[in-house]
Amino acid sequence: MWLELQIFGFRALWSPYYLLFVLVLSFLYFMITGPWRKKGETRPEARQQVMFYIGMALLYVIKGSPIDLLSHIMFTAHMIQMALYYLLFPILIIKGIPVWIWQKVFEVRGLKSVLSFLTRPLLALLLFNGFFSIYHMPQVFDYAKSSEWTHALITTGILFTAFCMWWAVYSPLDKTDRLSPILKIGYIFANGVLITPACGLIIFAGAPIYETYSQAGAWLQAMSLCVPTDVLTGISSQLSGPSFFTPMPVLHDQRLGGIVMKVSQEIIFGYIIAQIFFSWFNRERDTIDPLPSQMQTDS
């Protein structure tokens, strides 16, 4: 497959402009948390910096590397992209940015009330899973893939709801950290339940449900989102569809994509639940109850 992908050229495979965008974000983070810091603003810990820069590297892998091109060829690659983009990337950014920056974000006039409302756990839970499921309805999905601006708007909107959803678990601000550890575990479990219907629809469908991967015209339109127009125009006569790059039938690819999304979600959610549980368990175990010693003193 790799040799066949070379037909699209360097720009489509490695998105140099997107790499520049990621590098600019990384530079701004370095300057804002370093030389441009004001008095009282602490430098992020080394662990935070590592998380942020890993997040930036992951962002490029998701949206700038050949994975983005493959996501328009194979539904399985699309679901890998979705799992990384919505279930992992926001966590790295939330944990990588220092508290004082988040405080400033939540204090912006006009934005404060909106963010406080949208990061309420129940609402954030329903918004993310609702928008994710609606996006993967065949009519919506194919329409989104037909327009660059529509696709960018929808996927960015879902990313915002993903940040709101994960904020309920990893909020660095005391005023928005509304859930106890046991409620966070239940919250993540609920996420896994709510995302299941969308995956089930995809896995158990008896026929290909997305024209983007099964109809040559719709597929070429989707490819225009990640391949320069001049390149795509020059090679379109040679392309018959995804089968040019992979022998996997469209229906099998669709089912595998649904399975990959569900398994990826279970792994990520399972790891986070274990992390929360053991952190909570160790904190409770290390808590010293003064009552016995006080009773012994009184006796």
N, C-alpha and C positions, 0 to 999 in steps of 0.2 A: 504493500500500500504506500509506503514512504516514497518510493520512486515515482509512483503515479501522481502523488501530491505535488511533486516538483513542477508540474505543468502550470500551477497557479503563480509561481514566482516568489521571490523573497518577501515582498511587501505583504502578500496575503498570508504567508506562513508565519512571519515573525513580527509583523505590525510595528515597524520602527517608531511611528508617531505615538503609538500607545506606550511604548517603552519610554519615550521622552516624557510623556505625561506622568508615568509612575516615578521616574527619576525626579521630576519637579516636585511631586508630592513628598518624596523622601527628603529632598533638599530643604523644603519648607519646614518639615518636622524637625530636622536637624538644627535649623536656624532658630525656630521658635522656642525649642526646648534648650537651646544652647546660647549662642551669642546674643540673641534678641530677648532673652529672659529679663524680666524686671525684678526688682528687689522683692523678696518674699516668695518668688516662684521657684520651686525646687526642680532640679534636673531629674528627669525620670531615671529610675533604677535601671541597671544594665539589663535585667530580665525584661522590663517593659520595652526598652529599646529593641531588644532582640525580637520580641513579639511583633512590634510594629513593622520592623523591616522584613520579617518573615511574611507578614501580612501583605506588604507591598510586593514581595517576590511572588507570592501566591496569586495576587491580583493580576500580575503580568502573565503568569502561567495560565490563568483562567480565561483572560480576555485578549491577550496579545500573542500567545504561543500557538502552535499548530492545533492545540485542543479546541480553540475557538473555530478554526476552519473545519475540523473534524465534526464539531457539534452541528454543522449544517449538512453534513454528509451522513452521519450515523446518529440515530436517536440515543444509542447507548452513550456516546461521547457527550451528547447534550445533557443527559442526566448526571454524568460525572461532573460536568461543568456546574450544573445546578446545585449539586450536593456541596461542592467546594465553595461556591459563591455565596450561598445562603446559609449553610449550616456550619461553616468553619471560618470563613474570612471575617465576618462581623465580630466574632469572639476575639480574634487576634487584635483587631483595631480597638475595640472597647477596652481591652486589658493593656494595650500598648500605649494609649494616650494618657498622660498624667491627669490626676484629679482636677487640678486647677484649671486646665483647659476645658474639661467637661463642665466645670462650674460656670465658666464664662459663657459657654454655649447655652446653658440652661438659664442664664440671666439676660439673654438678649431680649429686648422689648419686642413683644409680638410673637416671639418664638417660644418663650418660657411656658405660657399656658398651653400652647399646642403640643409641645413635647411632653409636658407633665400629663396631659390627657391621653396622648397616643401611646405612652409607655406604661399605662395601667395594664397589669398582667392579663386580665381576661380579654380586654379589647385587643391588645397586641397579639394574643394567641389566636383570636378569631380572624383578625385582619390578615396576618401572614398566611395562615393555612387557607383562608378563603381566597385571597388573591392568587396564591400558588396553584390552587385547584382550578380556579377560573381560567388562569393562563393556559393550563394544559387541556382545556376543553378544545376539541378539534377546530371549531370555527374561530375561536379567539386565537389559538396558536398559529393557524395558517395565516390569519389576517396580520398578526404581529410580524410574522416573517416576510410579509410582502412590502413592508415599509421600514426604512432605516430609522426614521424618527419615532414611529410608533413602537418599534421594537425597543429602542433605547429608552423611551418613556416608560413602557410597561416593566421592563426588567429592572430599571433604576427604582421604580416605585416599589416593586417587590423587595428589592434590596433594602430600601428604607424600612419597610415593615419587618424585615428580618432583623435589622438593628433594634427596632422597638421590641421585638419578641425576645431577643437575647438580653436586652437591657434588664428585663425582669429577673434574670438569673445572675448577671454579672455587673449590676449597677455599682459604680464606684462612689456614688453619692448616697449618703445616709437617707436623705429625704425621699429618694425614689427607690430605695431598697426595701420593698414592701413585703417580701415573702420570707418566711422562716425556711430553714433547710428542708424540712419535711414537705412544705408546700412547694418548694422549688422542684423537688423530686416528682411530686404529683403533677406539676406544671409541665415538666419535660415529658412525662409519661403521656399526658393529654395531647401534647404535640405529636407524639408518635401515633396516637389513635386517629387524630384528625387528618393526618397526611395519608393515611392508609387508603381511603376510598379512591383518591386520585391515582395512586399506584395500582390499585386493584383494577380500575377501569382499563388501564393501559395493559396490564399483564394478561388479563383474561379476555380481552377483545378477540373476536374470532377472525378479524380482518384488519388490515392497516387502516388506521383512523386519521392519519395526518397526510394530507396531499403534499405537504412540504417534502416528504421523503418518498412518496409513491407516484407522484405525477411530475413528469419531466419539466413542464412549464413552471409549476409552482416551485419546484426544486431550484431551477435556474434563478428565479426571482429571489429566493432565499439566499442563494450563493452570492448575489449582488451586494448583500449586506457586509460581506467580509472580503470580497475579491474586487480589486479595482476594475472599473467599468471597461477600460481599454483592454485589459487582460482577458476579462470574461467574454467580451465581444469577439476577440480573436480566436478563442478556443471553444466557443459554445457549440460549434458544429461537430466537434470531436466527442462531446460529452453526451451520454445517454441517460445519466442519472447516477444515483449512488452505486448501482451495480458495476459501474466502471471502476470503482475503487475497492469494493468489497464483495465477495461472493455470498455473504450472508443475506438470506431473504429478508425483505422489509419487515414482515410480520415477526420473524425471529428476533430481529434487531430491536423492534418495538418492545417485545416482551422482555428481552434481556435488559433494556433500558429501565423498564419499570422495576425489575428485580434489583438492579444495581442501585437505584435510588432508595428503595426500601431497605436493602441491606446496609448501605452507607449510612442512612439515617439511624438505623438500629445500633450500628457500631459507635457513631459519634454520640448519640444520646446515652447509650449504655455506659460509655466512658465517663461522660459528664455526671451521670447519676452516681456512679461509683465514687468519683472524685468528691462530690458534695457529701455523700454519705460518710465516707471515711474521714473527711475533714471535720464534719459535725461530730462523729463518734469520738475522734481523738480529742476534740475540744471539750466534749462532755466528760470524758474519762479523766482529763487533766484538771477539771474543776474541783476545787477543794471545798467540801462542805464543812463549814465551821461549827455546825450544830453538835456533833459528837464530842468534840474537844471542849466546847462550852459546857455541855452537860457534865463532862468529867470534872471540870473545874468546880462547878457548883456542888458536886457531891463531895 
